[in-house]
Amino acid sequence: MPSRKFADGEVVMGRWPGSVLYYEVQVTSYDDVAHLYTVKYKDGTELALKESDIRSQSSFKHRKSQSSSSSPSRRSSSRSRSRSPGRPAKGRRRSASQSREQKDDKKKTIQETSLALPKPSENNTKRYNGEPESTEKNATSCITLEQKLKPDLEIKHVLEQYSLRSRKDEKKKEEIYSEKKTFVAVKPIEKVSTKTKELEFGGRIGTFMLILFLPATVFYLLLTCKQDDPSLLNFPPLPALESLWDGRVFAIFLLWFFLQAAFYFLPVGKVVEGLPLSSGRKLQYRINGFYAFILTAAIIGVLLYFQFELHYLYDHLMQFAVSAAAFSLALSIYLYVRSLKAPEEELAPGGNSGYFIYDFFTGHELNPRIGSFDLKYFCELRPGLIGWVVINLAMLLAEMKIYNLSVPSLSMILVNSFQLLYVVDALWNEEAVLTTMDITHDGFGFMLAFGDLVWVPFVYSLQAFYLVGHPTTITWPVAAGITVLNCIGYYIFRSANSQKNNFRRNPADPKLANLKFIPTATGKGLLVTGWWGFVRHPNYLGDIIMALAWSLPCGFNHILPYFYVIYFICLLVHREARDEHHCKQKYGLAWERYCQRVPYRIFPYIY
């Protein structure tokens, strides 16, 4: 076990990842397992560095005087003597020694001159504020360095990477972003998997309570929705335990899950790479969720053609929810057990606390896979999201059968249409999910397993389930107004997500040349134009507007259909707080500048 060389609080010189530049940093902690130092730069950026990337300040002191061999006249004399054929071997050895000293001096000069280069975050700050004097000065220093020292390809790459460029100059902009190495180089250092220090969701006690509270909430909502008076204060009678389990229902749920898994393996759709992991590796994903939806729709159509009673889902919705909850719990246990054998670099940065309950809930392993079958990515969009649409359709058919209708009610049509659009959009833009926090940061544990397989299909379909037992009549003008509201929310949601995803994927895309951003020390940029210059999380704003439009067709007789809106606001505010915390840690001063530029979080002029 190697001992640590630098103590906590010690001020040393740390190498900036992917370059030969050293900056003054302070050691904050040391990981005995990974043998990495956590250091803090002057701008607040924290990175994990190896011991080989850290040096003491004394090793960077300038030489007091140049050696005699550095004098031009002496170098010339030395070269002439070393070329004399009558010179003894000793003289040649001394000349070789002097040559080595010259090389060492040159390397030392490169290091010392590199220290004079501006820190990337400082350069980016001045670049954004538009200070031409600083840009010109730095560019001149880079040219002088190149002329004097004639740096090799590595030094040249560093100069290109950290030179100050104008966003409006397309050619110079491509020099910064054309090489993906600029982004990837920092990633392996930035996302090294270490022990989770800051616990979310109330820590161990909070996550334990959520494991109990989430299933209880789903069952409470479904039982309340079936009552004649679905008031949240009117606690429903508890059903007999044996009535909650049905082996046939559980078999149907398993058939549904594995049918969607079979569609996952179909050799259709393109294969794309996800964002870099902590090791620098990129996982591959097949984008065929929309094809799975089309095949599912075809199968449902065939079943309906042969008079299959799809409203069976309505009659046994509670049993299906219990079956899904039992399956998600079993899946969560499997995920945690297999994560105990996962390498350190494959663990989730937010689910590696060492506490069983916390890691079990948040997810211990980041990307659990069985061969090429990515469990988290599959559950994120397939069985739960498509199942949501099937449950809504079952509610529509149940309404028509119970009330002997030739066509569904206008309220039911609106709810089904709005939510169908949301699901189709998610599957059509499936690739965008690869840049979300669920995929890049959160592990796959009970939180996502239960959320994907139980919460999404059975809570998100609450409005359709409510309308079956409590029909609501709305007029066409009201329906038109609700439709416009949903379209506004959808437009904000889709355009904001598209801007973010396209910018993350390819910042050098000419279509995004009009977007302004604040550069960060990680190599990424924070958008300050478009929807992201309006509020910090415009996609959440669009989500909330759409959620309201989904609930309005249910009328105002009860608050139960609006539970989804209340829940969604609470969820997004909590998620927004998580985003804010992570971004502040990740981007440092650049995030503070972004918050000053865009003060409102979700609701403009309010929050």
NORMO-V449559 format. One record per run of one state. SS is the DSSP state (alpha for helix, beta for strand, coil for the rest). FROM is the first residue (numbers start at 1). TO is the last residue. If there is no record, write none. Layout:
BEGIN
((SS,FROM,TO) (SS,FROM,TO))
END
This chain:
BEGIN
((coil,1,10) (beta,11,15) (coil,16,21) (beta,22,31) (coil,32,35) (beta,36,40) (coil,41,45) (beta,46,49) (coil,50,50) (alpha,51,53) (beta,54,55) (coil,56,56) (alpha,57,60) (coil,61,67) (alpha,68,70) (coil,71,71) (alpha,72,83) (coil,84,88) (alpha,89,116) (coil,117,119) (alpha,120,129) (coil,130,131) (alpha,132,149) (coil,150,152) (alpha,153,162) (coil,163,169) (alpha,170,177) (coil,178,180) (alpha,181,190) (coil,191,202) (alpha,203,225) (coil,226,240) (alpha,241,244) (coil,245,246) (alpha,247,264) (coil,265,269) (beta,270,273) (coil,274,283) (beta,284,287) (coil,288,288) (alpha,289,305) (coil,306,311) (alpha,312,315) (coil,316,316) (alpha,317,339) (coil,340,343) (alpha,344,346) (beta,347,347) (coil,348,355) (alpha,356,362) (coil,363,364) (beta,365,365) (coil,366,368) (beta,369,370) (coil,371,372) (beta,373,374) (alpha,375,381) (coil,382,382) (alpha,383,402) (coil,403,409) (alpha,410,428) (coil,429,429) (alpha,430,435) (coil,436,436) (alpha,437,440) (coil,441,445) (alpha,446,459) (coil,460,461) (alpha,462,469) (coil,470,475) (alpha,476,505) (coil,506,509) (alpha,510,512) (coil,513,516) (beta,517,519) (coil,520,524) (beta,525,527) (coil,528,529) (alpha,530,533) (coil,534,537) (alpha,538,552) (coil,553,559) (alpha,560,587) (coil,588,588) (alpha,589,597) (coil,598,607))
END
